[in-house]
Amino acid sequence: MEINVLKHKDIVNIIIPFFNKHPIQGAKHLDFLDFCRVALLMKDKVHLTEEGLHQIQKIKSGMNTNREYGQD
């Protein structure tokens, strides 16, 4: 199955609901939750401010192999 995301609203309206209905298992679930946080910040246009961009960069820096477990 191939999915092409062409618009940000596709992430919010298609991708996130799909993975909420069919949850990712294991440590990648935490990365998905961070992905959702960033997507919602972008939906609210927070990324257009310097503070918002810094907030998103901080979330990204804790994803994948940089994750510290036990942190939200």
mmCIF file as gemmi writes it, N, C-alpha and C atoms, coordinates in Angstrom:
data_model
loop_
_atom_site.group_PDB
_atom_site.id
_atom_site.type_symbol
_atom_site.label_atom_id
_atom_site.label_alt_id
_atom_site.label_comp_id
_atom_site.label_asym_id
_atom_site.label_entity_id
_atom_site.label_seq_id
_atom_site.pdbx_PDB_ins_code
_atom_site.Cartn_x
_atom_site.Cartn_y
_atom_site.Cartn_z
_atom_site.occupancy
_atom_site.B_iso_or_equiv
_atom_site.pdbx_formal_charge
_atom_site.auth_seq_id
_atom_site.auth_asym_id
_atom_site.pdbx_PDB_model_num
ATOM 1 N N . MET Axp A 1 ? 0.845 -1.178 0 1 0 ? 1 A 1
ATOM 2 C CA . MET Axp A 1 ? 0 0 0 1 0 ? 1 A 1
ATOM 3 C C . MET Axp A 1 ? 0.89 1.24 0 1 0 ? 1 A 1
ATOM 4 N N . GLU Axp A 2 ? 0.597 2.149 -0.881 1 0 ? 2 A 1
ATOM 5 C CA . GLU Axp A 2 ? 1.364 3.377 -0.991 1 0 ? 2 A 1
ATOM 6 C C . GLU Axp A 2 ? 0.462 4.558 -0.699 1 0 ? 2 A 1
ATOM 7 N N . ILE Axp A 3 ? 0.981 5.479 0.102 1 0 ? 3 A 1
ATOM 8 C CA . ILE Axp A 3 ? 0.235 6.686 0.432 1 0 ? 3 A 1
ATOM 9 C C . ILE Axp A 3 ? 1.102 7.881 0.081 1 0 ? 3 A 1
ATOM 10 N N . ASN Axp A 4 ? 0.561 8.779 -0.691 1 0 ? 4 A 1
ATOM 11 C CA . ASN Axp A 4 ? 1.257 10.018 -1.025 1 0 ? 4 A 1
ATOM 12 C C . ASN Axp A 4 ? 0.61 11.148 -0.252 1 0 ? 4 A 1
ATOM 13 N N . VAL Axp A 5 ? 1.404 11.847 0.529 1 0 ? 5 A 1
ATOM 14 C CA . VAL Axp A 5 ? 0.913 12.985 1.29 1 0 ? 5 A 1
ATOM 15 C C . VAL Axp A 5 ? 1.3 14.241 0.539 1 0 ? 5 A 1
ATOM 16 N N . LEU Axp A 6 ? 0.315 14.955 0.08 1 0 ? 6 A 1
ATOM 17 C CA . LEU Axp A 6 ? 0.566 16.148 -0.715 1 0 ? 6 A 1
ATOM 18 C C . LEU Axp A 6 ? 0.306 17.433 0.061 1 0 ? 6 A 1
ATOM 19 N N . LYS Axp A 7 ? -0.493 17.338 1.105 1 0 ? 7 A 1
ATOM 20 C CA . LYS Axp A 7 ? -0.868 18.519 1.878 1 0 ? 7 A 1
ATOM 21 C C . LYS Axp A 7 ? -0.75 18.193 3.361 1 0 ? 7 A 1
ATOM 22 N N . HIS Axp A 8 ? -0.467 19.226 4.14 1 0 ? 8 A 1
ATOM 23 C CA . HIS Axp A 8 ? -0.355 19.029 5.587 1 0 ? 8 A 1
ATOM 24 C C . HIS Axp A 8 ? -1.651 18.482 6.164 1 0 ? 8 A 1
ATOM 25 N N . LYS Axp A 9 ? -2.781 18.92 5.631 1 0 ? 9 A 1
ATOM 26 C CA . LYS Axp A 9 ? -4.054 18.441 6.168 1 0 ? 9 A 1
ATOM 27 C C . LYS Axp A 9 ? -4.225 16.935 5.966 1 0 ? 9 A 1
ATOM 28 N N . ASP Axp A 10 ? -3.514 16.344 4.991 1 0 ? 10 A 1
ATOM 29 C CA . ASP Axp A 10 ? -3.55 14.882 4.824 1 0 ? 10 A 1
ATOM 30 C C . ASP Axp A 10 ? -2.94 14.185 6.037 1 0 ? 10 A 1
ATOM 31 N N . ILE Axp A 11 ? -1.911 14.789 6.604 1 0 ? 11 A 1
ATOM 32 C CA . ILE Axp A 11 ? -1.295 14.217 7.803 1 0 ? 11 A 1
ATOM 33 C C . ILE Axp A 11 ? -2.299 14.227 8.946 1 0 ? 11 A 1
ATOM 34 N N . VAL Axp A 12 ? -2.945 15.362 9.142 1 0 ? 12 A 1
ATOM 35 C CA . VAL Axp A 12 ? -3.881 15.524 10.256 1 0 ? 12 A 1
ATOM 36 C C . VAL Axp A 12 ? -5.161 14.724 10.043 1 0 ? 12 A 1
ATOM 37 N N . ASN Axp A 13 ? -5.652 14.674 8.809 1 0 ? 13 A 1
ATOM 38 C CA . ASN Axp A 13 ? -6.951 14.049 8.544 1 0 ? 13 A 1
ATOM 39 C C . ASN Axp A 13 ? -6.884 12.579 8.142 1 0 ? 13 A 1
ATOM 40 N N . ILE Axp A 14 ? -5.724 12.107 7.675 1 0 ? 14 A 1
ATOM 41 C CA . ILE Axp A 14 ? -5.625 10.724 7.19 1 0 ? 14 A 1
ATOM 42 C C . ILE Axp A 14 ? -4.592 9.907 7.972 1 0 ? 14 A 1
ATOM 43 N N . ILE Axp A 15 ? -3.356 10.39 7.994 1 0 ? 15 A 1
ATOM 44 C CA . ILE Axp A 15 ? -2.258 9.619 8.589 1 0 ? 15 A 1
ATOM 45 C C . ILE Axp A 15 ? -2.448 9.433 10.089 1 0 ? 15 A 1
ATOM 46 N N . ILE Axp A 16 ? -2.627 10.519 10.817 1 0 ? 16 A 1
ATOM 47 C CA . ILE Axp A 16 ? -2.766 10.424 12.271 1 0 ? 16 A 1
ATOM 48 C C . ILE Axp A 16 ? -3.975 9.594 12.667 1 0 ? 16 A 1
ATOM 49 N N . PRO Axp A 17 ? -5.16 9.81 12.078 1 0 ? 17 A 1
ATOM 50 C CA . PRO Axp A 17 ? -6.294 8.953 12.441 1 0 ? 17 A 1
ATOM 51 C C . PRO Axp A 17 ? -6.053 7.469 12.139 1 0 ? 17 A 1
ATOM 52 N N . PHE Axp A 18 ? -5.359 7.179 11.028 1 0 ? 18 A 1
ATOM 53 C CA . PHE Axp A 18 ? -5.079 5.788 10.681 1 0 ? 18 A 1
ATOM 54 C C . PHE Axp A 18 ? -4.246 5.122 11.776 1 0 ? 18 A 1
ATOM 55 N N . PHE Axp A 19 ? -3.173 5.799 12.202 1 0 ? 19 A 1
ATOM 56 C CA . PHE Axp A 19 ? -2.308 5.198 13.215 1 0 ? 19 A 1
ATOM 57 C C . PHE Axp A 19 ? -2.904 5.276 14.616 1 0 ? 19 A 1
ATOM 58 N N . ASN Axp A 20 ? -3.867 6.141 14.83 1 0 ? 20 A 1
ATOM 59 C CA . ASN Axp A 20 ? -4.608 6.097 16.098 1 0 ? 20 A 1
ATOM 60 C C . ASN Axp A 20 ? -5.513 4.871 16.13 1 0 ? 20 A 1
ATOM 61 N N . LYS Axp A 21 ? -6.071 4.534 14.975 1 0 ? 21 A 1
ATOM 62 C CA . LYS Axp A 21 ? -6.938 3.352 14.879 1 0 ? 21 A 1
ATOM 63 C C . LYS Axp A 21 ? -6.124 2.061 14.867 1 0 ? 21 A 1
ATOM 64 N N . HIS Axp A 22 ? -4.937 2.095 14.273 1 0 ? 22 A 1
ATOM 65 C CA . HIS Axp A 22 ? -4.048 0.925 14.162 1 0 ? 22 A 1
ATOM 66 C C . HIS Axp A 22 ? -2.709 1.305 14.8 1 0 ? 22 A 1
ATOM 67 N N . PRO Axp A 23 ? -2.624 1.275 16.131 1 0 ? 23 A 1
ATOM 68 C CA . PRO Axp A 23 ? -1.445 1.805 16.833 1 0 ? 23 A 1
ATOM 69 C C . PRO Axp A 23 ? -0.141 1.097 16.483 1 0 ? 23 A 1
ATOM 70 N N . ILE Axp A 24 ? 0.901 1.895 16.451 1 0 ? 24 A 1
ATOM 71 C CA . ILE Axp A 24 ? 2.255 1.389 16.283 1 0 ? 24 A 1
ATOM 72 C C . ILE Axp A 24 ? 2.671 0.779 17.616 1 0 ? 24 A 1
ATOM 73 N N . GLN Axp A 25 ? 3.335 -0.347 17.558 1 0 ? 25 A 1
ATOM 74 C CA . GLN Axp A 25 ? 3.768 -1.038 18.771 1 0 ? 25 A 1
ATOM 75 C C . GLN Axp A 25 ? 5.221 -0.7 19.078 1 0 ? 25 A 1
ATOM 76 N N . GLY Axp A 26 ? 5.569 -0.762 20.329 1 0 ? 26 A 1
ATOM 77 C CA . GLY Axp A 26 ? 6.953 -0.593 20.74 1 0 ? 26 A 1
ATOM 78 C C . GLY Axp A 26 ? 7.381 0.851 20.847 1 0 ? 26 A 1
ATOM 79 N N . ALA Axp A 27 ? 8.697 1.049 20.813 1 0 ? 27 A 1
ATOM 80 C CA . ALA Axp A 27 ? 9.289 2.367 21.022 1 0 ? 27 A 1
ATOM 81 C C . ALA Axp A 27 ? 8.872 3.369 19.949 1 0 ? 27 A 1
ATOM 82 N N . LYS Axp A 28 ? 8.583 2.915 18.753 1 0 ? 28 A 1
ATOM 83 C CA . LYS Axp A 28 ? 8.189 3.824 17.669 1 0 ? 28 A 1
ATOM 84 C C . LYS Axp A 28 ? 6.87 4.532 17.977 1 0 ? 28 A 1
ATOM 85 N N . HIS Axp A 29 ? 6.082 3.981 18.883 1 0 ? 29 A 1
ATOM 86 C CA . HIS Axp A 29 ? 4.831 4.64 19.275 1 0 ? 29 A 1
ATOM 87 C C . HIS Axp A 29 ? 5.137 6.007 19.894 1 0 ? 29 A 1
ATOM 88 N N . LEU Axp A 30 ? 6.208 6.089 20.672 1 0 ? 30 A 1
ATOM 89 C CA . LEU Axp A 30 ? 6.585 7.365 21.279 1 0 ? 30 A 1
ATOM 90 C C . LEU Axp A 30 ? 6.994 8.379 20.21 1 0 ? 30 A 1
ATOM 91 N N . ASP Axp A 31 ? 7.678 7.923 19.169 1 0 ? 31 A 1
ATOM 92 C CA . ASP Axp A 31 ? 8.025 8.814 18.06 1 0 ? 31 A 1
ATOM 93 C C . ASP Axp A 31 ? 6.766 9.276 17.331 1 0 ? 31 A 1
ATOM 94 N N . PHE Axp A 32 ? 5.802 8.383 17.191 1 0 ? 32 A 1
ATOM 95 C CA . PHE Axp A 32 ? 4.537 8.77 16.557 1 0 ? 32 A 1
ATOM 96 C C . PHE Axp A 32 ? 3.842 9.86 17.367 1 0 ? 32 A 1
ATOM 97 N N . LEU Axp A 33 ? 3.847 9.725 18.69 1 0 ? 33 A 1
ATOM 98 C CA . LEU Axp A 33 ? 3.216 10.75 19.53 1 0 ? 33 A 1
ATOM 99 C C . LEU Axp A 33 ? 3.913 12.1 19.349 1 0 ? 33 A 1
ATOM 100 N N . ASP Axp A 34 ? 5.236 12.092 19.245 1 0 ? 34 A 1
ATOM 101 C CA . ASP Axp A 34 ? 5.964 13.335 18.978 1 0 ? 34 A 1
ATOM 102 C C . ASP Axp A 34 ? 5.617 13.88 17.599 1 0 ? 34 A 1
ATOM 103 N N . PHE Axp A 35 ? 5.514 12.99 16.608 1 0 ? 35 A 1
ATOM 104 C CA . PHE Axp A 35 ? 5.118 13.383 15.254 1 0 ? 35 A 1
ATOM 105 C C . PHE Axp A 35 ? 3.752 14.075 15.301 1 0 ? 35 A 1
ATOM 106 N N . CYS Axp A 36 ? 2.826 13.531 16.064 1 0 ? 36 A 1
ATOM 107 C CA . CYS Axp A 36 ? 1.493 14.129 16.197 1 0 ? 36 A 1
ATOM 108 C C . CYS Axp A 36 ? 1.571 15.509 16.83 1 0 ? 36 A 1
ATOM 109 N N . ARG Axp A 37 ? 2.392 15.634 17.861 1 0 ? 37 A 1
ATOM 110 C CA . ARG Axp A 37 ? 2.555 16.937 18.519 1 0 ? 37 A 1
ATOM 111 C C . ARG Axp A 37 ? 3.038 17.981 17.521 1 0 ? 37 A 1
ATOM 112 N N . VAL Axp A 38 ? 4.039 17.627 16.728 1 0 ? 38 A 1
ATOM 113 C CA . VAL Axp A 38 ? 4.584 18.564 15.741 1 0 ? 38 A 1
ATOM 114 C C . VAL Axp A 38 ? 3.538 18.88 14.673 1 0 ? 38 A 1
ATOM 115 N N . ALA Axp A 39 ? 2.835 17.88 14.198 1 0 ? 39 A 1
ATOM 116 C CA . ALA Axp A 39 ? 1.809 18.108 13.171 1 0 ? 39 A 1
ATOM 117 C C . ALA Axp A 39 ? 0.738 19.07 13.669 1 0 ? 39 A 1
ATOM 118 N N . LEU Axp A 40 ? 0.336 18.916 14.921 1 0 ? 40 A 1
ATOM 119 C CA . LEU Axp A 40 ? -0.689 19.808 15.468 1 0 ? 40 A 1
ATOM 120 C C . LEU Axp A 40 ? -0.138 21.217 15.705 1 0 ? 40 A 1
ATOM 121 N N . LEU Axp A 41 ? 1.116 21.316 16.102 1 0 ? 41 A 1
ATOM 122 C CA . LEU Axp A 41 ? 1.73 22.642 16.233 1 0 ? 41 A 1
ATOM 123 C C . LEU Axp A 41 ? 1.771 23.339 14.877 1 0 ? 41 A 1
ATOM 124 N N . MET Axp A 42 ? 2.11 22.584 13.849 1 0 ? 42 A 1
ATOM 125 C CA . MET Axp A 42 ? 2.159 23.165 12.507 1 0 ? 42 A 1
ATOM 126 C C . MET Axp A 42 ? 0.763 23.537 12.018 1 0 ? 42 A 1
ATOM 127 N N . LYS Axp A 43 ? -0.215 22.717 12.344 1 0 ? 43 A 1
ATOM 128 C CA . LYS Axp A 43 ? -1.603 23.031 11.965 1 0 ? 43 A 1
ATOM 129 C C . LYS Axp A 43 ? -2.017 24.371 12.564 1 0 ? 43 A 1
ATOM 130 N N . ASP Axp A 44 ? -1.551 24.612 13.806 1 0 ? 44 A 1
ATOM 131 C CA . ASP Axp A 44 ? -1.861 25.867 14.494 1 0 ? 44 A 1
ATOM 132 C C . ASP Axp A 44 ? -0.892 26.993 14.125 1 0 ? 44 A 1
ATOM 133 N N . LYS Axp A 45 ? -0.006 26.717 13.159 1 0 ? 45 A 1
ATOM 134 C CA . LYS Axp A 45 ? 0.951 27.691 12.617 1 0 ? 45 A 1
ATOM 135 C C . LYS Axp A 45 ? 1.977 28.171 13.647 1 0 ? 45 A 1
ATOM 136 N N . VAL Axp A 46 ? 2.2 27.348 14.663 1 0 ? 46 A 1
ATOM 137 C CA . VAL Axp A 46 ? 3.189 27.677 15.688 1 0 ? 46 A 1
ATOM 138 C C . VAL Axp A 46 ? 4.591 27.706 15.093 1 0 ? 46 A 1
ATOM 139 N N . HIS Axp A 47 ? 4.824 26.91 14.064 1 0 ? 47 A 1
ATOM 140 C CA . HIS Axp A 47 ? 6.154 26.827 13.441 1 0 ? 47 A 1
ATOM 141 C C . HIS Axp A 47 ? 6.582 28.12 12.753 1 0 ? 47 A 1
ATOM 142 N N . LEU Axp A 48 ? 5.678 29.052 12.612 1 0 ? 48 A 1
ATOM 143 C CA . LEU Axp A 48 ? 5.99 30.311 11.938 1 0 ? 48 A 1
ATOM 144 C C . LEU Axp A 48 ? 6.633 31.333 12.874 1 0 ? 48 A 1
ATOM 145 N N . THR Axp A 49 ? 6.713 30.993 14.161 1 0 ? 49 A 1
ATOM 146 C CA . THR Axp A 49 ? 7.386 31.866 15.119 1 0 ? 49 A 1
ATOM 147 C C . THR Axp A 49 ? 8.721 31.234 15.503 1 0 ? 49 A 1
ATOM 148 N N . GLU Axp A 50 ? 9.642 32.075 15.922 1 0 ? 50 A 1
ATOM 149 C CA . GLU Axp A 50 ? 10.96 31.566 16.338 1 0 ? 50 A 1
ATOM 150 C C . GLU Axp A 50 ? 10.82 30.631 17.538 1 0 ? 50 A 1
ATOM 151 N N . GLU Axp A 51 ? 9.976 31.002 18.49 1 0 ? 51 A 1
ATOM 152 C CA . GLU Axp A 51 ? 9.756 30.162 19.673 1 0 ? 51 A 1
ATOM 153 C C . GLU Axp A 51 ? 9.123 28.822 19.282 1 0 ? 51 A 1
ATOM 154 N N . GLY Axp A 52 ? 8.168 28.857 18.38 1 0 ? 52 A 1
ATOM 155 C CA . GLY Axp A 52 ? 7.514 27.632 17.922 1 0 ? 52 A 1
ATOM 156 C C . GLY Axp A 52 ? 8.472 26.723 17.179 1 0 ? 52 A 1
ATOM 157 N N . LEU Axp A 53 ? 9.313 27.308 16.347 1 0 ? 53 A 1
ATOM 158 C CA . LEU Axp A 53 ? 10.303 26.528 15.616 1 0 ? 53 A 1
ATOM 159 C C . LEU Axp A 53 ? 11.286 25.869 16.588 1 0 ? 53 A 1
ATOM 160 N N . HIS Axp A 54 ? 11.681 26.605 17.616 1 0 ? 54 A 1
ATOM 161 C CA . HIS Axp A 54 ? 12.57 26.049 18.639 1 0 ? 54 A 1
ATOM 162 C C . HIS Axp A 54 ? 11.888 24.883 19.36 1 0 ? 54 A 1
ATOM 163 N N . GLN Axp A 55 ? 10.615 25.037 19.66 1 0 ? 55 A 1
ATOM 164 C CA . GLN Axp A 55 ? 9.845 23.974 20.322 1 0 ? 55 A 1
ATOM 165 C C . GLN Axp A 55 ? 9.818 22.711 19.454 1 0 ? 55 A 1
ATOM 166 N N . ILE Axp A 56 ? 9.608 22.867 18.169 1 0 ? 56 A 1
ATOM 167 C CA . ILE Axp A 56 ? 9.577 21.731 17.249 1 0 ? 56 A 1
ATOM 168 C C . ILE Axp A 56 ? 10.965 21.086 17.144 1 0 ? 56 A 1
ATOM 169 N N . GLN Axp A 57 ? 11.995 21.897 17.081 1 0 ? 57 A 1
ATOM 170 C CA . GLN Axp A 57 ? 13.356 21.355 17.017 1 0 ? 57 A 1
ATOM 171 C C . GLN Axp A 57 ? 13.685 20.556 18.276 1 0 ? 57 A 1
ATOM 172 N N . LYS Axp A 58 ? 13.208 21.019 19.418 1 0 ? 58 A 1
ATOM 173 C CA . LYS Axp A 58 ? 13.434 20.3 20.679 1 0 ? 58 A 1
ATOM 174 C C . LYS Axp A 58 ? 12.727 18.939 20.649 1 0 ? 58 A 1
ATOM 175 N N . ILE Axp A 59 ? 11.51 18.905 20.148 1 0 ? 59 A 1
ATOM 176 C CA . ILE Axp A 59 ? 10.78 17.638 20.034 1 0 ? 59 A 1
ATOM 177 C C . ILE Axp A 59 ? 11.536 16.699 19.107 1 0 ? 59 A 1
ATOM 178 N N . LYS Axp A 60 ? 11.961 17.211 17.951 1 0 ? 60 A 1
ATOM 179 C CA . LYS Axp A 60 ? 12.683 16.395 16.972 1 0 ? 60 A 1
ATOM 180 C C . LYS Axp A 60 ? 13.978 15.839 17.548 1 0 ? 60 A 1
ATOM 181 N N . SER Axp A 61 ? 14.672 16.639 18.33 1 0 ? 61 A 1
ATOM 182 C CA . SER Axp A 61 ? 15.964 16.2 18.866 1 0 ? 61 A 1
ATOM 183 C C . SER Axp A 61 ? 15.821 15.032 19.837 1 0 ? 61 A 1
ATOM 184 N N . GLY Axp A 62 ? 14.618 14.808 20.361 1 0 ? 62 A 1
ATOM 185 C CA . GLY Axp A 62 ? 14.4 13.7 21.286 1 0 ? 62 A 1
ATOM 186 C C . GLY Axp A 62 ? 13.815 12.471 20.627 1 0 ? 62 A 1
ATOM 187 N N . MET Axp A 63 ? 13.661 12.508 19.323 1 0 ? 63 A 1
ATOM 188 C CA . MET Axp A 63 ? 13.044 11.383 18.621 1 0 ? 63 A 1
ATOM 189 C C . MET Axp A 63 ? 14.087 10.345 18.202 1 0 ? 63 A 1
ATOM 190 N N . ASN Axp A 64 ? 13.594 9.153 17.885 1 0 ? 64 A 1
ATOM 191 C CA . ASN Axp A 64 ? 14.391 8.046 17.365 1 0 ? 64 A 1
ATOM 192 C C . ASN Axp A 64 ? 15.517 7.668 18.315 1 0 ? 64 A 1
ATOM 193 N N . THR Axp A 65 ? 16.745 7.623 17.843 1 0 ? 65 A 1
ATOM 194 C CA . THR Axp A 65 ? 17.851 7.118 18.667 1 0 ? 65 A 1
ATOM 195 C C . THR Axp A 65 ? 18.239 8.078 19.777 1 0 ? 65 A 1
ATOM 196 N N . ASN Axp A 66 ? 17.754 9.301 19.729 1 0 ? 66 A 1
ATOM 197 C CA . ASN Axp A 66 ? 18.076 10.283 20.78 1 0 ? 66 A 1
ATOM 198 C C . ASN Axp A 66 ? 17.073 10.272 21.924 1 0 ? 66 A 1
ATOM 199 N N . ARG Axp A 67 ? 16.091 9.404 21.864 1 0 ? 67 A 1
ATOM 200 C CA . ARG Axp A 67 ? 15.041 9.379 22.878 1 0 ? 67 A 1
ATOM 201 C C . ARG Axp A 67 ? 15.595 8.928 24.212 1 0 ? 67 A 1
ATOM 202 N N . GLU Axp A 68 ? 15.173 9.644 25.257 1 0 ? 68 A 1
ATOM 203 C CA . GLU Axp A 68 ? 15.444 9.21 26.625 1 0 ? 68 A 1
ATOM 204 C C . GLU Axp A 68 ? 14.15 8.634 27.156 1 0 ? 68 A 1
ATOM 205 N N . TYR Axp A 69 ? 14.161 7.375 27.504 1 0 ? 69 A 1
ATOM 206 C CA . TYR Axp A 69 ? 12.95 6.717 27.961 1 0 ? 69 A 1
ATOM 207 C C . TYR Axp A 69 ? 12.565 7.207 29.332 1 0 ? 69 A 1
ATOM 208 N N . GLY Axp A 70 ? 11.24 7.261 29.551 1 0 ? 70 A 1
ATOM 209 C CA . GLY Axp A 70 ? 10.714 7.767 30.789 1 0 ? 70 A 1
ATOM 210 C C . GLY Axp A 70 ? 10.394 9.256 30.695 1 0 ? 70 A 1
ATOM 211 N N . GLN Axp A 71 ? 10.654 9.835 29.517 1 0 ? 71 A 1
ATOM 212 C CA . GLN Axp A 71 ? 10.381 11.251 29.294 1 0 ? 71 A 1
ATOM 213 C C . GLN Axp A 71 ? 9.142 11.363 28.425 1 0 ? 71 A 1
ATOM 214 N N . ASP Axp A 72 ? 8.359 12.424 28.619 1 0 ? 72 A 1
ATOM 215 C CA . ASP Axp A 72 ? 7.168 12.661 27.802 1 0 ? 72 A 1
ATOM 216 C C . ASP Axp A 72 ? 7.522 13.438 26.58 1 0 ? 72 A 1
